Amino acid sequence: MKFREIKNNVFYCGLNDRERKIFDELIPLEQGTSYNSYLVKGSEKIALIDTMYPPKSGEYLKNLDENNIAKVDYIIANHGEQDHTGTLPELIKKYPEAVIVTNQFCKNNIMEMLLIPEDRIQVIKNDEELSLGDKTLKFFMAPGVHWPDTMFTYIVEDNLLCTCDFLGAHYTFDDIFADDSKELEHSAKRYYAEIMMPFRKMCQKYTKQVRELNPEMILPSHGPIYKNPKFILDLYEDWSGDEAKNLVVLPYVSMYGSVEQMINYLADKLNAAGIQTLKHDIVSDDLGDLAMALVDAKTIVLGASMVLCSPHPAAANAAYLVNILNPKAKYATIIGSYGWGGDLVGKLTNMMSNLKVELIEPILIKGKAKEDTFQKLDEMAKTIIEKHS
Ligand code: FEO
């Protein structure tokens, strides 16, 4: 495959992976992903920025040969995770003169994870520059979006910014440039939800920094290149901002229909008051959809049955996921039903201890909802409506 030129001897040499169905063995991928790698040809030196996911290494190396890349001077590792560094061991054999350029944190990671010899690595610091002749690479440390070792590489003369995982999308494409479509926005939001949301404050910080730098294009490590950086920066400003939307997300698991009945009743009451709701069957629905809904939700209502004196494992899984994603929600509560006992509310509340939310009085019943249950659900709806007004 012939490398596509982005601008002035800067080329795209990444690959689509349309077959990949799940990322991190956790979140389903709707259309696979891409692993982006960039080739920068300066007048004196050649650099590769990020490399390739190991199962795609063969194709990646073959493409380098087909594009007659006989020599590489520098390989920039913006982040140690193997979807971007997986081909480093083969690359340093293929290009014996190549030096891996990265930060100290990432150096430690690639030495531990990929057994890269120390003498092949050059450590750079924040704001440091590397000359390729008529092109300069400048490095900005960006810990927290999403690993502590993350950095951005700025191609100074061309005003192109490689943002690593930040601002990316699990999105495959034939044209390398973003079309700013709703479909891309959906993928980028899902990606933000799954990978970046736990680091929301850092996303705020780097969104602002990237805006101030004002690059002509943003070159992320997944998904297409943004010729219009405003498209993705505006979205990140909204998603990572502190303001939640008028949305209640209700993930639930219901063994005999009691929890589902209560969730439906509450959602109907909220809808009637003009509040948007999103019910999510934890057992059958896509976890990525739940993560996406959490980006905007002001209130989370977790519905759970009890199994063997404990929350149903699916509810525990959802609580654990909500906890690690740590969304911006302001309020949370629990609706549960049990057969013969156990501590549902206490255990689920403990599992969501990261959340900085006000806890609305939970409802826990034995078996099916009765008249007084519906009264409690009416009170819960009234409280949520007041909080959202
Ligand atoms: Fe795309 Fe954090 O790796």
Boltz pocket constraint, residues with backbone or C-beta under 6 A from the ligand:
constraints:
  - pocket:
      binder: B
      contacts: [[A, 79], [A, 81], [A, 82], [A, 83], [A, 84], [A, 146], [A, 147], [A, 165], [A, 221], [A, 222]]
      max_distance: 6.0
